[in-house]
């Protein structure tokens, strides 16, 4: 069983696949899901927020961006 919020680099995703894990941030504007996706051999950071459209329909809003790396 995989621990909650485990984004370990030991798990290798195949191309054009991704995974999301619950984000336990207390910040109300933070994404509720975070993870990664591999596109054409490059790993990207993936975030998702739960949203509602003007008709009351729920959906996930996604953001794909360069993975965070510490400076220095």
N, CA, C and O atoms as a CHARMM CRD file, in Angstrom:
* protein
*
  288
    1    1 UNK  N      0.84300  -1.17800   0.00000 PROA 1      0.00000
    2    1 UNK  CA     0.00000   0.00000   0.00000 PROA 1      0.00000
    3    1 UNK  C      0.88800   1.24100   0.00000 PROA 1      0.00000
    4    1 UNK  O      1.88100   1.30400   0.72500 PROA 1      0.00000
    5    2 UNK  N      0.52400   2.22400  -0.81600 PROA 2      0.00000
    6    2 UNK  CA     1.29000   3.45800  -0.92400 PROA 2      0.00000
    7    2 UNK  C      0.84700   4.44200   0.14800 PROA 2      0.00000
    8    2 UNK  O     -0.35000   4.68800   0.30000 PROA 2      0.00000
    9    3 UNK  N      1.79900   5.01600   0.90200 PROA 3      0.00000
   10    3 UNK  CA     1.43000   6.00100   1.91900 PROA 3      0.00000
   11    3 UNK  C      0.76800   7.22600   1.29000 PROA 3      0.00000
   12    3 UNK  O      1.04300   7.55500   0.13600 PROA 3      0.00000
   13    4 UNK  N     -0.09500   7.89700   2.03400 PROA 4      0.00000
   14    4 UNK  CA    -0.77100   9.10100   1.57500 PROA 4      0.00000
   15    4 UNK  C      0.24600  10.18000   1.20700 PROA 4      0.00000
   16    4 UNK  O      1.23600  10.38100   1.91000 PROA 4      0.00000
   17    5 UNK  N     -0.00700  10.85900   0.11000 PROA 5      0.00000
   18    5 UNK  CA     0.80900  11.97300  -0.35600 PROA 5      0.00000
   19    5 UNK  C      2.23200  11.54400  -0.70100 PROA 5      0.00000
   20    5 UNK  O      3.15100  12.35800  -0.60300 PROA 5      0.00000
   21    6 UNK  N      2.44000  10.29400  -1.10200 PROA 6      0.00000
   22    6 UNK  CA     3.76500   9.81000  -1.47400 PROA 6      0.00000
   23    6 UNK  C      4.04000  10.13400  -2.92700 PROA 6      0.00000
   24    6 UNK  O      3.43500   9.54600  -3.82400 PROA 6      0.00000
   25    7 UNK  N      4.94800  11.06400  -3.16500 PROA 7      0.00000
   26    7 UNK  CA     5.31600  11.43100  -4.51500 PROA 7      0.00000
   27    7 UNK  C      6.74900  10.99000  -4.76700 PROA 7      0.00000
   28    7 UNK  O      7.53400  11.72500  -5.36700 PROA 7      0.00000
   29    8 UNK  N      7.07600   9.83000  -4.32500 PROA 8      0.00000
   30    8 UNK  CA     8.42200   9.27800  -4.40900 PROA 8      0.00000
   31    8 UNK  C      8.89800   9.18700  -5.84200 PROA 8      0.00000
   32    8 UNK  O      8.13100   8.82200  -6.73300 PROA 8      0.00000
   33    9 UNK  N     10.15900   9.51500  -6.07200 PROA 9      0.00000
   34    9 UNK  CA    10.72900   9.41200  -7.40700 PROA 9      0.00000
   35    9 UNK  C     11.03800   7.96400  -7.76900 PROA 9      0.00000
   36    9 UNK  O     11.43100   7.69200  -8.90300 PROA 9      0.00000
   37   10 UNK  N     10.87200   7.03100  -6.83900 PROA 10     0.00000
   38   10 UNK  CA    11.13000   5.62500  -7.13700 PROA 10     0.00000
   39   10 UNK  C     10.03000   5.02400  -8.00600 PROA 10     0.00000
   40   10 UNK  O     10.23400   3.97500  -8.61600 PROA 10     0.00000
   41   11 UNK  N      8.87700   5.66700  -8.07100 PROA 11     0.00000
   42   11 UNK  CA     7.77900   5.21500  -8.91000 PROA 11     0.00000
   43   11 UNK  C      7.96300   5.82200 -10.29400 PROA 11     0.00000
   44   11 UNK  O      7.95800   7.04500 -10.43500 PROA 11     0.00000
   45   12 UNK  N      8.12600   4.98700 -11.31900 PROA 12     0.00000
   46   12 UNK  CA     8.37500   5.47400 -12.67700 PROA 12     0.00000
   47   12 UNK  C      7.07800   5.43400 -13.47500 PROA 12     0.00000
   48   12 UNK  O      6.45700   4.38200 -13.62400 PROA 12     0.00000
   49   13 UNK  N      6.68300   6.59200 -13.98200 PROA 13     0.00000
   50   13 UNK  CA     5.48600   6.68700 -14.80100 PROA 13     0.00000
   51   13 UNK  C      5.84700   6.47900 -16.27000 PROA 13     0.00000
   52   13 UNK  O      6.87400   6.98000 -16.72800 PROA 13     0.00000
   53   14 UNK  N      5.01800   5.74800 -17.01400 PROA 14     0.00000
   54   14 UNK  CA     5.24900   5.64300 -18.45300 PROA 14     0.00000
   55   14 UNK  C      4.84500   6.94500 -19.15000 PROA 14     0.00000
   56   14 UNK  O      4.13200   7.76900 -18.57700 PROA 14     0.00000
   57   15 UNK  N      5.30200   7.11900 -20.37500 PROA 15     0.00000
   58   15 UNK  CA     4.99400   8.32100 -21.13500 PROA 15     0.00000
   59   15 UNK  C      3.48500   8.49300 -21.30500 PROA 15     0.00000
   60   15 UNK  O      2.75900   7.52100 -21.51600 PROA 15     0.00000
   61   16 UNK  N      3.02700   9.73000 -21.21200 PROA 16     0.00000
   62   16 UNK  CA     1.63400  10.12000 -21.36000 PROA 16     0.00000
   63   16 UNK  C      0.74500   9.59700 -20.22700 PROA 16     0.00000
   64   16 UNK  O     -0.45600   9.40200 -20.41300 PROA 16     0.00000
   65   17 UNK  N      1.33700   9.37600 -19.06800 PROA 17     0.00000
   66   17 UNK  CA     0.60200   8.95500 -17.86900 PROA 17     0.00000
   67   17 UNK  C      0.96600   9.88500 -16.72400 PROA 17     0.00000
   68   17 UNK  O      2.01700  10.52600 -16.74800 PROA 17     0.00000
   69   18 UNK  N      0.10000   9.95900 -15.72500 PROA 18     0.00000
   70   18 UNK  CA     0.36900  10.79200 -14.57300 PROA 18     0.00000
   71   18 UNK  C     -0.29400  10.22500 -13.33300 PROA 18     0.00000
   72   18 UNK  O     -1.06200   9.26600 -13.40600 PROA 18     0.00000
   73   19 UNK  N      0.00900  10.82700 -12.19600 PROA 19     0.00000
   74   19 UNK  CA    -0.61800  10.43700 -10.94100 PROA 19     0.00000
   75   19 UNK  C     -0.78900  11.66800 -10.06500 PROA 19     0.00000
   76   19 UNK  O      0.03100  12.58500 -10.09000 PROA 19     0.00000
   77   20 UNK  N     -1.86800  11.67200  -9.29200 PROA 20     0.00000
   78   20 UNK  CA    -2.15600  12.76300  -8.36100 PROA 20     0.00000
   79   20 UNK  C     -2.33000  12.19500  -6.97100 PROA 20     0.00000
   80   20 UNK  O     -2.84300  11.08900  -6.80000 PROA 20     0.00000
   81   21 UNK  N     -1.89600  12.96200  -5.96600 PROA 21     0.00000
   82   21 UNK  CA    -1.99800  12.57300  -4.56800 PROA 21     0.00000
   83   21 UNK  C     -2.65400  13.71500  -3.80500 PROA 21     0.00000
   84   21 UNK  O     -2.48400  14.88000  -4.16500 PROA 21     0.00000
   85   22 UNK  N     -3.39600  13.39400  -2.75900 PROA 22     0.00000
   86   22 UNK  CA    -4.03400  14.43400  -1.95700 PROA 22     0.00000
   87   22 UNK  C     -2.98200  15.37000  -1.39000 PROA 22     0.00000
   88   22 UNK  O     -1.95400  14.93100  -0.87200 PROA 22     0.00000
   89   23 UNK  N     -3.25000  16.66000  -1.49200 PROA 23     0.00000
   90   23 UNK  CA    -2.38600  17.68700  -0.94100 PROA 23     0.00000
   91   23 UNK  C     -2.93900  18.06500   0.42600 PROA 23     0.00000
   92   23 UNK  O     -4.11500  18.41200   0.54100 PROA 23     0.00000
   93   24 UNK  N     -2.12200  18.00500   1.44500 PROA 24     0.00000
   94   24 UNK  CA    -2.58800  18.27300   2.80500 PROA 24     0.00000
   95   24 UNK  C     -2.33000  19.70300   3.26200 PROA 24     0.00000
   96   24 UNK  O     -2.34600  19.98600   4.46000 PROA 24     0.00000
   97   25 UNK  N     -2.09400  20.60700   2.31300 PROA 25     0.00000
   98   25 UNK  CA    -1.86300  22.00800   2.64300 PROA 25     0.00000
   99   25 UNK  C     -3.09400  22.61600   3.30500 PROA 25     0.00000
  100   25 UNK  O     -4.22300  22.28800   2.94100 PROA 25     0.00000
  101   26 UNK  N     -2.88200  23.48800   4.26100 PROA 26     0.00000
  102   26 UNK  CA    -3.96900  24.19600   4.93800 PROA 26     0.00000
  103   26 UNK  C     -4.33800  25.48800   4.21700 PROA 26     0.00000
  104   26 UNK  O     -5.29000  26.16400   4.60600 PROA 26     0.00000
  105   27 UNK  N     -3.59300  25.83500   3.17300 PROA 27     0.00000
  106   27 UNK  CA    -3.84800  27.04500   2.40700 PROA 27     0.00000
  107   27 UNK  C     -5.09100  26.83100   1.54200 PROA 27     0.00000
  108   27 UNK  O     -5.09900  25.92200   0.71100 PROA 27     0.00000
  109   28 UNK  N     -6.14900  27.64500   1.71200 PROA 28     0.00000
  110   28 UNK  CA    -7.39300  27.42900   0.96600 PROA 28     0.00000
  111   28 UNK  C     -7.25200  27.60600  -0.54200 PROA 28     0.00000
  112   28 UNK  O     -8.08400  27.09500  -1.29100 PROA 28     0.00000
  113   29 UNK  N     -6.22800  28.31200  -1.01000 PROA 29     0.00000
  114   29 UNK  CA    -6.04700  28.48800  -2.44900 PROA 29     0.00000
  115   29 UNK  C     -5.09700  27.44300  -3.05100 PROA 29     0.00000
  116   29 UNK  O     -4.86700  27.43900  -4.26100 PROA 29     0.00000
  117   30 UNK  N     -4.55200  26.56900  -2.22100 PROA 30     0.00000
  118   30 UNK  CA    -3.64300  25.52400  -2.70700 PROA 30     0.00000
  119   30 UNK  C     -4.43600  24.44100  -3.43300 PROA 30     0.00000
  120   30 UNK  O     -5.61200  24.22800  -3.13800 PROA 30     0.00000
  121   31 UNK  N     -3.79700  23.75800  -4.37800 PROA 31     0.00000
  122   31 UNK  CA    -4.49900  22.66800  -5.06000 PROA 31     0.00000
  123   31 UNK  C     -4.83900  21.54600  -4.07800 PROA 31     0.00000
  124   31 UNK  O     -4.12000  21.32700  -3.10300 PROA 31     0.00000
  125   32 UNK  N     -5.94700  20.83600  -4.34500 PROA 32     0.00000
  126   32 UNK  CA    -6.31900  19.73100  -3.47100 PROA 32     0.00000
  127   32 UNK  C     -5.59300  18.44900  -3.85800 PROA 32     0.00000
  128   32 UNK  O     -5.51100  17.51300  -3.06200 PROA 32     0.00000
  129   33 UNK  N     -5.06700  18.40700  -5.07700 PROA 33     0.00000
  130   33 UNK  CA    -4.30400  17.26100  -5.56700 PROA 33     0.00000
  131   33 UNK  C     -3.00800  17.77100  -6.18100 PROA 33     0.00000
  132   33 UNK  O     -2.99500  18.81100  -6.83900 PROA 33     0.00000
  133   34 UNK  N     -1.91700  17.03800  -5.96600 PROA 34     0.00000
  134   34 UNK  CA    -0.62200  17.36600  -6.58000 PROA 34     0.00000
  135   34 UNK  C      0.01300  16.06800  -7.04600 PROA 34     0.00000
  136   34 UNK  O     -0.22700  15.00500  -6.47300 PROA 34     0.00000
  137   35 UNK  N      0.80900  16.15800  -8.07000 PROA 35     0.00000
  138   35 UNK  CA     1.48800  14.96800  -8.57100 PROA 35     0.00000
  139   35 UNK  C      2.37800  15.29400  -9.74300 PROA 35     0.00000
  140   35 UNK  O      2.96500  16.37200  -9.82300 PROA 35     0.00000
  141   36 UNK  N      2.47000  14.32600 -10.66700 PROA 36     0.00000
  142   36 UNK  CA     3.31800  14.52800 -11.83000 PROA 36     0.00000
  143   36 UNK  C      2.73900  13.78800 -13.01800 PROA 36     0.00000
  144   36 UNK  O      1.93700  12.86500 -12.87500 PROA 36     0.00000
  145   37 UNK  N      3.16900  14.21900 -14.19800 PROA 37     0.00000
  146   37 UNK  CA     2.75800  13.61400 -15.45000 PROA 37     0.00000
  147   37 UNK  C      3.99400  13.58700 -16.35900 PROA 37     0.00000
  148   37 UNK  O      4.82200  14.49800 -16.31400 PROA 37     0.00000
  149   38 UNK  N      4.11300  12.54800 -17.17600 PROA 38     0.00000
  150   38 UNK  CA     5.23000  12.43600 -18.11500 PROA 38     0.00000
  151   38 UNK  C      4.67600  12.65200 -19.51800 PROA 38     0.00000
  152   38 UNK  O      3.77000  11.94400 -19.95800 PROA 38     0.00000
  153   39 UNK  N      5.23700  13.64300 -20.21400 PROA 39     0.00000
  154   39 UNK  CA     4.82000  13.95900 -21.57800 PROA 39     0.00000
  155   39 UNK  C      6.06100  13.98600 -22.46000 PROA 39     0.00000
  156   39 UNK  O      6.97500  14.77900 -22.23300 PROA 39     0.00000
  157   40 UNK  N      6.09000  13.12200 -23.45900 PROA 40     0.00000
  158   40 UNK  CA     7.21500  13.00100 -24.38300 PROA 40     0.00000
  159   40 UNK  C      8.53100  12.84600 -23.62900 PROA 40     0.00000
  160   40 UNK  O      9.53700  13.46400 -23.97800 PROA 40     0.00000
  161   41 UNK  N      8.51100  12.01600 -22.59600 PROA 41     0.00000
  162   41 UNK  CA     9.71400  11.70100 -21.83800 PROA 41     0.00000
  163   41 UNK  C     10.11100  12.71900 -20.77800 PROA 41     0.00000
  164   41 UNK  O     11.07000  12.48400 -20.04300 PROA 41     0.00000
  165   42 UNK  N      9.40800  13.83700 -20.67700 PROA 42     0.00000
  166   42 UNK  CA     9.73000  14.86600 -19.68200 PROA 42     0.00000
  167   42 UNK  C      8.69000  14.84200 -18.56400 PROA 42     0.00000
  168   42 UNK  O      7.48800  14.78500 -18.82400 PROA 42     0.00000
  169   43 UNK  N      9.16300  14.88600 -17.32000 PROA 43     0.00000
  170   43 UNK  CA     8.27200  14.89300 -16.15700 PROA 43     0.00000
  171   43 UNK  C      7.87500  16.32600 -15.82000 PROA 43     0.00000
  172   43 UNK  O      8.72300  17.21300 -15.71700 PROA 43     0.00000
  173   44 UNK  N      6.57500  16.53500 -15.65100 PROA 44     0.00000
  174   44 UNK  CA     6.01300  17.84200 -15.32000 PROA 44     0.00000
  175   44 UNK  C      5.27800  17.75400 -13.98600 PROA 44     0.00000
  176   44 UNK  O      4.77300  16.69100 -13.62500 PROA 44     0.00000
  177   45 UNK  N      5.21400  18.86400 -13.25300 PROA 45     0.00000
  178   45 UNK  CA     4.41100  18.94200 -12.03000 PROA 45     0.00000
  179   45 UNK  C      2.94800  19.13100 -12.43800 PROA 45     0.00000
  180   45 UNK  O      2.64500  19.87700 -13.36800 PROA 45     0.00000
  181   46 UNK  N      2.05000  18.44800 -11.73400 PROA 46     0.00000
  182   46 UNK  CA     0.62200  18.50200 -12.04100 PROA 46     0.00000
  183   46 UNK  C     -0.13400  18.87600 -10.77000 PROA 46     0.00000
  184   46 UNK  O      0.09400  18.28700  -9.71300 PROA 46     0.00000
  185   47 UNK  N     -1.03300  19.85500 -10.87200 PROA 47     0.00000
  186   47 UNK  CA    -1.84600  20.29400  -9.73800 PROA 47     0.00000
  187   47 UNK  C     -3.30600  20.32300 -10.17100 PROA 47     0.00000
  188   47 UNK  O     -3.60500  20.56800 -11.33900 PROA 47     0.00000
  189   48 UNK  N     -4.22400  20.07000  -9.22300 PROA 48     0.00000
  190   48 UNK  CA    -5.64700  20.08300  -9.52900 PROA 48     0.00000
  191   48 UNK  C     -6.44000  20.74700  -8.41100 PROA 48     0.00000
  192   48 UNK  O     -6.17500  20.53300  -7.22800 PROA 48     0.00000
  193   49 UNK  N     -7.41700  21.55600  -8.80900 PROA 49     0.00000
  194   49 UNK  CA    -8.31700  22.22500  -7.88800 PROA 49     0.00000
  195   49 UNK  C     -9.73900  21.78800  -8.20400 PROA 49     0.00000
  196   49 UNK  O    -10.08000  21.59500  -9.37100 PROA 49     0.00000
  197   50 UNK  N    -10.56200  21.63200  -7.19500 PROA 50     0.00000
  198   50 UNK  CA   -11.97200  21.33300  -7.38500 PROA 50     0.00000
  199   50 UNK  C    -12.70100  22.65800  -7.59700 PROA 50     0.00000
  200   50 UNK  O    -12.58500  23.57700  -6.78600 PROA 50     0.00000
  201   51 UNK  N    -13.44500  22.74700  -8.68300 PROA 51     0.00000
  202   51 UNK  CA   -14.16400  23.98200  -9.02200 PROA 51     0.00000
  203   51 UNK  C    -15.62200  23.65400  -9.33500 PROA 51     0.00000
  204   51 UNK  O    -16.00800  22.49200  -9.45900 PROA 51     0.00000
  205   52 UNK  N    -16.41300  24.70800  -9.45600 PROA 52     0.00000
  206   52 UNK  CA   -17.81000  24.56500  -9.82700 PROA 52     0.00000
  207   52 UNK  C    -18.13100  25.61400 -10.88000 PROA 52     0.00000
  208   52 UNK  O    -17.78900  26.78500 -10.71400 PROA 52     0.00000
  209   53 UNK  N    -18.79500  25.19900 -11.97800 PROA 53     0.00000
  210   53 UNK  CA   -19.15200  26.16700 -13.01200 PROA 53     0.00000
  211   53 UNK  C    -20.41600  26.93200 -12.62100 PROA 53     0.00000
  212   53 UNK  O    -21.00500  26.66300 -11.57400 PROA 53     0.00000
  213   54 UNK  N    -20.82900  27.87300 -13.44700 PROA 54     0.00000
  214   54 UNK  CA   -21.97100  28.72900 -13.09600 PROA 54     0.00000
  215   54 UNK  C    -23.29400  27.97200 -13.01500 PROA 54     0.00000
  216   54 UNK  O    -24.27300  28.48500 -12.47400 PROA 54     0.00000
  217   55 UNK  N    -23.32400  26.74600 -13.55500 PROA 55     0.00000
  218   55 UNK  CA   -24.52900  25.91000 -13.47500 PROA 55     0.00000
  219   55 UNK  C    -24.49500  24.94800 -12.29100 PROA 55     0.00000
  220   55 UNK  O    -25.41500  24.14900 -12.11600 PROA 55     0.00000
  221   56 UNK  N    -23.43400  25.01900 -11.47300 PROA 56     0.00000
  222   56 UNK  CA   -23.32900  24.16500 -10.30200 PROA 56     0.00000
  223   56 UNK  C    -22.67800  22.81900 -10.55700 PROA 56     0.00000
  224   56 UNK  O    -22.67400  21.95500  -9.68000 PROA 56     0.00000
  225   57 UNK  N    -22.11900  22.62900 -11.76600 PROA 57     0.00000
  226   57 UNK  CA   -21.45000  21.37000 -12.10200 PROA 57     0.00000
  227   57 UNK  C    -20.01400  21.37400 -11.58500 PROA 57     0.00000
  228   57 UNK  O    -19.27600  22.33100 -11.81900 PROA 57     0.00000
  229   58 UNK  N    -19.61700  20.32800 -10.89300 PROA 58     0.00000
  230   58 UNK  CA   -18.25300  20.21500 -10.36900 PROA 58     0.00000
  231   58 UNK  C    -17.29900  19.74400 -11.46500 PROA 58     0.00000
  232   58 UNK  O    -17.66700  18.94400 -12.32500 PROA 58     0.00000
  233   59 UNK  N    -16.06200  20.25600 -11.41700 PROA 59     0.00000
  234   59 UNK  CA   -15.02300  19.81700 -12.33300 PROA 59     0.00000
  235   59 UNK  C    -13.66300  20.03800 -11.69500 PROA 59     0.00000
  236   59 UNK  O    -13.55600  20.73600 -10.68700 PROA 59     0.00000
  237   60 UNK  N    -12.62600  19.45200 -12.27100 PROA 60     0.00000
  238   60 UNK  CA   -11.25400  19.67400 -11.81500 PROA 60     0.00000
  239   60 UNK  C    -10.56000  20.63100 -12.76700 PROA 60     0.00000
  240   60 UNK  O    -10.60300  20.44800 -13.98300 PROA 60     0.00000
  241   61 UNK  N     -9.93000  21.63600 -12.22000 PROA 61     0.00000
  242   61 UNK  CA    -9.11100  22.57200 -12.97500 PROA 61     0.00000
  243   61 UNK  C     -7.66000  22.12700 -12.81100 PROA 61     0.00000
  244   61 UNK  O     -7.19100  21.96500 -11.68400 PROA 61     0.00000
  245   62 UNK  N     -6.94200  21.92600 -13.92000 PROA 62     0.00000
  246   62 UNK  CA    -5.58100  21.39900 -13.86500 PROA 62     0.00000
  247   62 UNK  C     -4.54500  22.43300 -14.27000 PROA 62     0.00000
  248   62 UNK  O     -4.81700  23.34100 -15.05500 PROA 62     0.00000
  249   63 UNK  N     -3.35200  22.27400 -13.71600 PROA 63     0.00000
  250   63 UNK  CA    -2.21200  23.11300 -14.08200 PROA 63     0.00000
  251   63 UNK  C     -1.00200  22.20700 -14.24800 PROA 63     0.00000
  252   63 UNK  O     -0.69500  21.40100 -13.36900 PROA 63     0.00000
  253   64 UNK  N     -0.31300  22.34300 -15.38200 PROA 64     0.00000
  254   64 UNK  CA     0.91700  21.60500 -15.65100 PROA 64     0.00000
  255   64 UNK  C      2.03500  22.63300 -15.73100 PROA 64     0.00000
  256   64 UNK  O      1.91300  23.63500 -16.43500 PROA 64     0.00000
  257   65 UNK  N      3.12800  22.38400 -15.00800 PROA 65     0.00000
  258   65 UNK  CA     4.24100  23.33900 -15.01600 PROA 65     0.00000
  259   65 UNK  C      5.55800  22.62400 -14.77800 PROA 65     0.00000
  260   65 UNK  O      5.58800  21.45200 -14.40200 PROA 65     0.00000
  261   66 UNK  N      6.63900  23.34400 -15.00200 PROA 66     0.00000
  262   66 UNK  CA     7.97300  22.79900 -14.73500 PROA 66     0.00000
  263   66 UNK  C      8.03100  22.33500 -13.28900 PROA 66     0.00000
  264   66 UNK  O      7.50500  23.01500 -12.40700 PROA 66     0.00000
  265   67 UNK  N      8.65600  21.19600 -13.02700 PROA 67     0.00000
  266   67 UNK  CA     8.77500  20.75600 -11.62700 PROA 67     0.00000
  267   67 UNK  C      9.61400  21.71700 -10.80800 PROA 67     0.00000
  268   67 UNK  O     10.55600  22.32800 -11.31300 PROA 67     0.00000
  269   68 UNK  N      9.25700  21.84600  -9.52800 PROA 68     0.00000
  270   68 UNK  CA    10.00900  22.71600  -8.61600 PROA 68     0.00000
  271   68 UNK  C     11.35200  22.08800  -8.32600 PROA 68     0.00000
  272   68 UNK  O     11.44100  20.88800  -8.06400 PROA 68     0.00000
  273   69 UNK  N     12.39700  22.89300  -8.37000 PROA 69     0.00000
  274   69 UNK  CA    13.72700  22.44300  -7.97400 PROA 69     0.00000
  275   69 UNK  C     14.33800  23.47400  -7.04500 PROA 69     0.00000
  276   69 UNK  O     14.21800  24.67200  -7.30000 PROA 69     0.00000
  277   70 UNK  N     14.98900  23.04300  -5.97700 PROA 70     0.00000
  278   70 UNK  CA    15.60600  24.00100  -5.06400 PROA 70     0.00000
  279   70 UNK  C     16.74700  24.74700  -5.75500 PROA 70     0.00000
  280   70 UNK  O     17.48500  24.17700  -6.55900 PROA 70     0.00000
  281   71 UNK  N     16.87200  26.01800  -5.42800 PROA 71     0.00000
  282   71 UNK  CA    17.97300  26.81700  -5.98900 PROA 71     0.00000
  283   71 UNK  C     19.20300  26.67000  -5.11600 PROA 71     0.00000
  284   71 UNK  O     19.13200  26.56000  -3.89200 PROA 71     0.00000
  285   72 UNK  N     20.33900  26.67300  -5.80800 PROA 72     0.00000
  286   72 UNK  CA    21.57000  26.65000  -5.02500 PROA 72     0.00000
  287   72 UNK  C     22.42700  25.58700  -5.36100 PROA 72     0.00000
  288   72 UNK  O     23.50100  25.45200  -4.77500 PROA 72     0.00000
